[in-house]
Amino acid sequence: MIEPTNKNLEIRESISKGIYINRLAECAVSTQEDVLKYMWQGDESRIIAETKLNEQSSRSHTVFRINITSRQADGNLPNG
């Protein structure tokens, strides 16, 4: 999730995290509704402005990274 005041985010790379965007938070979700809620929040945060060729041109990009972890019904990780 991004704070609306963060304007210039930086793409970083590290051995432990891999490629990531600095100053973003990871949010755990457990339902489809949770996922859609965060996707809508990201979409609402986008900046749109008119250009000569497009009245609704997006002035920003949206990136969603989803990590899926499977758990058994008892809450334990498989083989764990």
TITORSE-194314 format. One line per 2 residues: number of its first residue (from 0); their letters; for each residue x, y, z of N, C-alpha, C. Coordinates in Angstrom, 2 decimals, decimal comma. Each point is the difference from the previous one (the first is absolute). Layout:
// residues N
NUM> A> X Y Z X Y Z X Y Z | ... $
This chain:
// residues 80
0> MI> 0,85 -1,17 0,00 -0,85 1,17 0,00 0,90 1,23 0,00 | -0,46 1,04 -0,61 0,80 1,21 -0,15 -0,68 1,17 0,72 $
2> EP> 0,80 0,82 0,60 -0,51 1,22 0,60 -0,18 1,04 -1,10 | -1,11 0,74 -0,01 -0,23 1,00 -1,05 1,09 1,06 -0,10 $
4> TN> 0,75 0,24 1,07 1,05 1,02 -0,03 1,28 -0,50 -0,68 | 0,13 -1,30 -0,20 1,18 -0,55 -0,68 -0,14 0,21 -1,49 $
6> KN> 0,73 0,92 -0,56 -0,13 0,34 -1,42 1,03 -0,70 -0,87 | 1,24 -0,02 0,42 1,06 -0,58 -0,82 0,53 -1,26 0,67 $
8> LE> -0,57 -1,12 -0,38 0,42 -1,27 0,57 1,17 -0,56 -0,80 | 0,87 -0,71 0,68 1,21 -0,51 -0,63 -0,04 -1,52 -0,06 $
10> IR> 0,35 -0,55 -1,15 0,12 -1,44 -0,15 1,37 -0,40 0,51 | 0,03 -0,98 0,90 1,25 -0,47 0,61 0,15 -1,49 -0,22 $
12> ES> 1,21 -0,49 0,25 0,24 -1,44 -0,06 0,93 -0,38 1,14 | -0,32 -1,09 0,68 0,87 -0,50 1,05 0,02 -1,53 -0,06 $
14> IS> 1,00 -0,59 0,61 0,11 -1,45 0,02 -1,17 -0,61 0,77 | -0,37 0,59 1,13 -1,05 -0,59 0,83 -1,41 0,26 -0,52 $
16> KG> -0,27 1,19 -0,54 -1,34 0,35 -0,46 -0,23 -0,21 -1,48 | 1,06 -0,06 -0,77 -0,15 -0,03 -1,45 -0,27 1,42 -0,48 $
18> IY> -0,77 0,13 -1,06 -0,36 1,32 -0,52 -1,23 0,50 0,75 | 0,06 1,23 0,50 -1,11 0,56 0,75 -0,05 1,50 -0,19 $
20> IN> -1,09 0,60 0,42 -0,16 1,45 -0,07 0,12 0,56 1,41 | 0,94 0,92 0,17 0,28 0,58 1,30 -1,23 0,72 0,56 $
22> RL> -0,21 -0,08 1,30 -1,05 0,68 0,75 -1,41 -0,52 -0,28 | -0,13 -1,24 -0,41 -1,32 -0,61 -0,13 -0,19 -0,99 1,13 $
24> AE> -1,23 -0,20 0,40 -0,30 -0,96 1,06 -0,59 -1,26 -0,60 | 0,28 -1,12 0,63 -0,59 -1,26 -0,39 -1,25 -0,20 0,83 $
26> CA> -1,08 -0,43 -0,62 -1,27 -0,19 0,70 -0,45 -1,44 -0,16 | -0,24 -0,67 1,11 -0,49 -1,38 -0,05 -1,50 0,01 -0,27 $
28> VS> -0,41 -0,88 -0,88 -1,43 -0,13 -0,32 -0,37 -1,48 0,09 | -1,27 -0,26 0,26 -0,43 -1,39 0,08 -1,27 -0,26 -0,82 $
30> TQ> -0,56 1,06 -0,58 -1,21 -0,18 -0,79 0,13 0,75 -1,33 | -0,82 -0,38 -0,92 -0,05 0,68 -1,29 -0,41 1,46 0,19 $
32> ED> -0,88 0,25 0,95 -0,45 1,37 0,26 1,14 0,87 0,50 | 0,88 -0,57 0,83 1,17 0,74 0,48 0,89 0,42 -1,16 $
34> VL> 0,25 -0,93 -0,92 0,83 0,29 -1,17 -0,62 1,12 -0,82 | -1,29 -0,11 -0,28 -0,67 1,03 -0,80 0,01 1,35 0,69 $
36> KY> -0,13 0,01 1,33 0,04 1,27 0,76 1,32 0,72 -0,23 | 1,13 -0,72 0,08 1,30 0,64 -0,20 0,20 0,41 -1,46 $
38> MW> -0,52 -0,80 -0,92 0,13 0,38 -1,41 -0,80 1,27 -0,28 | -1,18 0,13 0,56 -0,80 1,23 -0,19 0,70 1,20 0,65 $
40> QG> 0,59 -0,20 1,18 0,72 1,10 0,65 1,15 0,48 -0,88 | 0,73 -0,93 -0,60 1,09 0,37 -0,89 -0,50 0,73 -1,22 $
42> DE> -1,10 -0,47 -0,57 -0,57 0,65 -1,17 -0,48 1,41 0,32 | -0,59 0,19 1,16 -0,48 1,33 0,41 1,14 0,98 0,25 $
44> SR> 1,19 -0,50 0,30 1,15 0,86 0,29 0,71 0,48 -1,25 | -0,36 -0,54 -1,14 0,67 0,38 -1,25 -0,32 1,44 -0,36 $
46> II> 0,94 0,65 -0,64 -0,19 1,39 -0,44 -0,36 -0,01 -1,47 | -1,10 0,67 -0,34 -0,47 0,08 -1,38 -0,07 1,46 -0,41 $
48> AE> 0,51 0,29 -1,18 -0,03 1,37 -0,51 -0,15 -0,04 -1,51 | -0,53 1,05 -0,56 -0,22 0,08 -1,44 1,31 0,26 -0,73 $
50> TK> 0,15 -0,66 -1,15 1,10 0,29 -0,91 -0,61 0,39 -1,34 | 0,82 0,41 -0,95 -0,51 0,40 -1,31 -0,72 -1,15 -0,71 $
52> LN> 0,44 -1,23 0,25 -0,56 -1,15 -0,71 -1,02 -0,80 0,81 | -0,08 0,24 1,29 -0,85 -0,84 0,84 -0,53 0,79 1,19 $
54> EQ> -1,32 0,10 0,11 -0,60 0,77 1,10 0,20 -0,63 1,37 | 0,11 -1,33 0,05 0,14 -0,71 1,27 1,33 -0,73 0,10 $
56> SS> 1,06 0,64 -0,45 1,32 -0,63 0,01 0,47 -0,25 1,43 | 0,50 -1,18 0,24 0,55 -0,31 1,31 1,39 0,64 0,11 $
58> RS> 0,26 0,66 1,09 1,30 0,62 0,22 0,83 -0,84 0,97 | -0,45 -1,21 0,25 0,72 -0,88 0,92 -0,16 -1,44 -0,46 $
60> HT> 0,73 -0,87 0,66 -0,06 -1,43 -0,30 -0,51 -0,73 1,24 | -0,58 -1,14 -0,21 -0,46 -0,82 1,10 0,66 -1,36 -0,11 $
62> VF> 0,59 -0,44 1,11 0,64 -1,30 0,05 -0,59 -0,75 1,19 | -0,48 -1,19 -0,26 -0,48 -0,87 1,08 0,87 -1,24 0,00 $
64> RI> 0,57 -0,29 1,14 0,80 -1,21 0,15 -0,72 -0,88 1,00 | -0,28 -1,21 -0,41 -0,76 -0,91 0,85 0,87 -1,23 0,29 $
66> NI> 0,26 -0,25 1,28 0,70 -1,21 0,45 -1,05 -0,91 0,61 | -0,09 -1,22 -0,48 -1,00 -0,94 0,49 0,69 -1,06 0,84 $
68> TS> -0,49 -0,18 1,22 0,49 -1,04 0,90 -1,16 -0,95 0,29 | 0,21 -1,25 -0,26 -1,03 -1,01 0,24 0,13 -0,52 1,42 $
70> RQ> -1,13 -0,15 0,68 -0,01 -0,56 1,36 -1,01 -1,12 0,08 | 0,27 -0,94 0,88 -0,96 -1,08 0,25 -1,17 0,56 0,79 $
72> AD> -1,08 -0,72 0,04 -1,21 0,46 0,71 0,27 0,26 1,48 | 1,01 -0,66 0,61 0,31 0,23 1,42 0,90 1,22 0,20 $
74> GN> 0,35 0,71 -1,09 0,80 1,22 0,10 1,49 -0,22 -0,14 | 0,44 -1,24 -0,07 1,43 -0,30 -0,13 0,41 0,03 -1,46 $
76> LP> 1,25 0,34 -0,24 0,54 -0,07 -1,35 0,14 -1,46 -0,40 | -0,15 -0,32 -1,27 0,18 -1,39 -0,44 1,40 -0,50 0,39 $
78> NG> 0,09 -1,26 0,37 1,27 -0,64 0,43 0,62 0,71 1,18 | -0,81 0,61 0,86 0,58 0,73 1,12 -0,54 -0,30 1,32 $
